Amino acid sequence: MNKRLTARPWKNVFIGLTLLFLYLPVVVIIIFSFNTSKMNILFEGFTTKWYGLVFHNYQIMAALKNSILVGVISTALATVIGTTGAVAMSKYQFPGKKTLDKVLYIPIVIPEVVLGISLLLIYSLVGIPLSLFSLILAHVTFCIPFVVLTVRSRLVGIDQTLEEAALDLGANPWQAFSQVVLPLLLPGIISGAGFSFALSLDDVIISFFTTGPASTTFPLLVYALVKTGVTPEINAISTLLMLVIVIGIALNAIHQVRKMKQEG
């Protein structure tokens, strides 16, 4: 008992140091978004002007618009294709199913630089020009496996007899799927879509190889600016993006707590 009490403070210290290591860079970005100095080397004073100027910066806004556009379209396509594939692989037997099941892991386990170069070579052979279209195709490629795995894990926990009961009660296969299975799959579909959007919005390496000069995304813009110095405007828009994400997570947590209370 005494050993446990003695070890507990050290555990708390270790957890605190781990959290500090993880979130200190985020705190630094937030602090320097209020810096009066454009050089962003030393904190010289407090100001909020960068939060107003960032919305008038055409370069940043254009890159952010591209990132959101690519993220939304690629997430929508990956979610539809991935959900359809997950349901088909879980319910039906077809030639090559085991092989396809293993191939799905390739975009997840191989290095991003390898996938990026491979897609670039394919685009060159097929004749697809580097643009937002090629970038969306690349993002759909690496997002589909994550949707498939997320939805399939949700399918495992669904009682298959519910769909059979709906069929016995007179529903056709589509009605049984859309009115019974799909609502139960919705949490997995939403999780897969959210995961895909986060991956798409955050990607740098694959986007570097598969996009054109006129379709720069926000991560690529930040990567390019690192060479000359990240300005407080970048810190400001990054802080706003983090704020939106935190609010989204908080709202989802509140919704889940309310749902659990209603079910309880």
C-alpha positions in Angstrom: 0.0 0.0 0.0 2.8 2.4 0.9 4.6 1.6 -2.3 1.5 2.5 -4.3 1.2 5.8 -2.5 4.8 6.5 -3.1 4.6 5.7 -6.8 1.5 7.7 -7.4 3.2 11.2 -7.4 5.8 9.9 -9.8 3.1 8.7 -12.1 1.4 12.1 -12.0 4.8 13.8 -12.7 5.4 11.5 -15.7 1.9 12.1 -17.1 2.3 15.9 -16.6 5.7 15.9 -18.5 4.2 13.8 -21.3 1.3 16.2 -21.7 3.7 19.2 -21.6 5.8 17.6 -24.3 2.7 17.0 -26.5 1.0 20.3 -26.1 3.8 22.8 -25.5 4.2 23.5 -29.3 0.5 24.2 -29.6 0.7 26.6 -26.7 3.6 28.4 -28.3 1.7 28.8 -31.6 -1.3 30.3 -29.7 1.0 32.7 -27.7 2.9 33.9 -30.8 -0.3 34.5 -32.7 -0.7 37.6 -30.4 2.9 38.8 -30.9 3.4 42.3 -32.2 6.6 41.4 -33.9 6.2 40.0 -37.5 9.6 38.2 -37.2 8.1 35.8 -34.6 11.4 35.2 -32.9 10.8 36.9 -29.6 7.5 37.9 -28.0 7.6 41.7 -28.0 4.0 42.6 -27.1 0.4 41.7 -27.2 -1.9 42.4 -30.2 -4.9 40.8 -31.9 -4.4 42.5 -35.3 -3.2 39.3 -37.0 -6.6 37.8 -36.5 -8.1 40.5 -38.6 -5.3 40.7 -41.2 -5.3 37.0 -41.9 -8.7 37.2 -43.5 -7.4 39.8 -45.9 -4.4 37.7 -46.9 -5.3 36.2 -50.3 -2.5 33.6 -50.3 -3.6 32.1 -47.0 -7.3 32.3 -47.7 -6.8 30.6 -51.1 -4.7 27.8 -49.7 -7.2 27.3 -46.8 -10.1 27.2 -49.3 -8.3 24.6 -51.4 -7.7 22.5 -48.3 -11.3 22.6 -47.2 -12.6 21.9 -50.7 -10.3 18.9 -51.2 -11.0 17.7 -47.7 -14.8 17.8 -48.1 -14.9 16.2 -51.6 -12.4 13.5 -50.9 -14.1 12.7 -47.5 -17.5 12.4 -49.2 -16.2 10.1 -51.9 -14.0 8.1 -49.6 -16.9 7.7 -47.1 -19.4 6.5 -49.8 -16.9 4.1 -51.4 -15.4 2.9 -48.1 -18.8 2.3 -46.5 -20.0 0.4 -49.6 -16.9 -1.7 -49.7 -17.0 -2.5 -45.9 -20.6 -3.7 -46.2 -19.9 -5.8 -49.3 -16.8 -7.4 -47.7 -18.7 -8.2 -44.5 -21.8 -9.6 -46.0 -20.8 -11.3 -49.3 -18.2 -13.8 -50.5 -16.5 -13.2 -53.8 -13.3 -14.3 -55.5 -10.2 -12.3 -54.4 -11.9 -11.2 -51.1 -8.9 -12.3 -48.9 -6.5 -10.6 -51.3 -8.5 -7.4 -51.3 -8.6 -7.5 -47.6 -4.8 -7.5 -47.4 -4.4 -4.9 -50.2 -6.5 -2.4 -48.2 -3.7 -2.1 -45.6 -1.1 -1.1 -48.2 -1.9 2.7 -48.2 -1.9 2.6 -44.4 1.4 0.8 -43.8 3.7 2.0 -46.7 5.5 5.4 -46.2 3.6 8.4 -47.5 6.6 9.4 -49.8 6.3 6.0 -51.6 2.6 6.4 -52.1 3.1 10.0 -53.3 5.7 9.1 -55.8 3.7 6.1 -57.0 0.6 8.2 -57.6 2.7 10.8 -59.4 4.1 8.1 -61.7 0.6 6.8 -62.4 -0.6 10.4 -63.2 2.3 10.8 -65.6 1.6 7.5 -67.4 -2.2 8.1 -67.7 -1.8 11.7 -68.6 -3.6 13.3 -65.7 -2.4 16.9 -65.1 -1.5 17.9 -61.6 -4.3 20.0 -60.2 -7.0 19.9 -57.5 -8.5 16.9 -59.4 -5.4 14.9 -59.1 -5.0 15.9 -55.4 -8.6 14.8 -54.7 -7.9 11.4 -56.3 -4.8 11.0 -54.2 -6.6 11.9 -50.9 -9.5 9.5 -51.8 -6.9 6.8 -52.3 -5.4 6.9 -48.8 -8.7 7.8 -47.0 -10.7 4.8 -48.3 -8.9 2.1 -46.2 -9.5 4.1 -43.0 -13.2 4.3 -43.7 -13.4 0.6 -44.6 -11.7 -0.4 -41.3 -13.8 1.9 -39.2 -17.1 0.9 -40.7 -16.2 -2.8 -40.6 -15.3 -2.6 -36.9 -18.8 -1.1 -36.4 -20.4 -3.9 -38.4 -18.9 -6.5 -36.2 -20.8 -5.1 -33.2 -24.2 -5.1 -35.0 -26.6 -7.9 -34.3 -27.2 -9.5 -37.8 -30.5 -10.9 -36.6 -32.0 -7.4 -36.7 -31.7 -7.2 -40.5 -33.1 -10.8 -40.8 -36.0 -9.8 -38.6 -36.8 -6.8 -40.8 -36.7 -9.1 -43.9 -39.0 -11.5 -42.2 -41.5 -8.7 -41.4 -41.8 -7.8 -45.1 -39.0 -5.3 -45.8 -37.1 -5.7 -49.0 -33.2 -5.8 -48.8 -32.8 -2.1 -49.4 -35.4 -1.1 -46.8 -33.8 -3.5 -44.3 -30.4 -2.0 -44.9 -31.4 1.7 -45.1 -33.8 1.6 -42.1 -32.1 -0.9 -39.8 -28.5 -1.4 -40.6 -27.6 2.1 -41.8 -28.7 3.9 -38.7 -26.7 1.5 -36.6 -23.7 2.0 -38.8 -24.0 5.8 -38.6 -21.5 6.3 -35.7 -18.9 4.3 -37.6 -19.5 6.2 -40.8 -19.2 9.5 -39.0 -16.0 8.4 -37.3 -14.5 7.3 -40.6 -15.6 10.5 -42.3 -14.1 12.6 -39.5 -10.9 10.6 -39.6 -10.7 11.0 -43.4 -11.2 14.8 -43.3 -8.5 15.2 -40.6 -6.1 13.1 -42.7 -6.9 15.1 -45.8 -6.6 18.5 -44.1 -3.3 17.6 -42.5 -1.5 15.9 -45.4 1.7 17.3 -46.7 3.9 14.6 -48.3 1.3 13.0 -50.7 -0.1 16.4 -51.5 3.4 17.7 -52.4 3.7 15.1 -55.1 0.2 15.1 -56.5 -0.8 18.8 -56.7 0.0 21.5 -59.2 1.4 25.0 -58.5 -2.1 26.6 -58.8 -3.7 24.4 -56.2 -1.6 24.9 -53.1 -3.2 23.6 -49.9 -2.7 25.2 -46.4 -0.2 22.6 -45.1 1.9 23.0 -48.2 1.8 26.8 -47.8 3.0 26.5 -44.2 5.7 24.1 -45.3 6.9 26.6 -47.9 6.8 29.6 -45.4 8.9 27.7 -42.9 12.0 28.4 -45.1 11.5 32.1 -44.7 9.8 32.2 -41.3 6.3 31.5 -40.2 4.4 34.8 -39.7 1.9 35.5 -36.8 -0.8 35.3 -39.5 -0.1 31.6 -39.9 -0.2 31.2 -36.2 -3.5 33.1 -36.0 -5.3 30.9 -38.6 -3.8 27.8 -37.0 -5.2 28.9 -33.7 -8.6 29.5 -35.2 -8.5 26.0 -36.8 -7.6 24.4 -33.5 -10.4 26.3 -31.8 -12.9 25.0 -34.4 -11.7 21.5 -33.8 -11.9 21.8 -30.0 -15.4 23.2 -30.2 -16.4 20.3 -32.5 -15.0 17.7 -30.1 -16.7 19.4 -27.2 -20.1 19.4 -28.9 -19.7 15.8 -29.9 -18.8 14.9 -26.3 -21.8 16.8 -24.9 -24.1 15.0 -27.5 -22.7 11.6 -26.5 -23.2 12.3 -22.8 -26.8 13.4 -23.4 -27.4 10.4 -25.5 -26.1 8.0 -22.8 -28.2 9.7 -20.2 -31.4 9.3 -22.3 -30.6 5.7 -23.0 -29.8 5.1 -19.3 
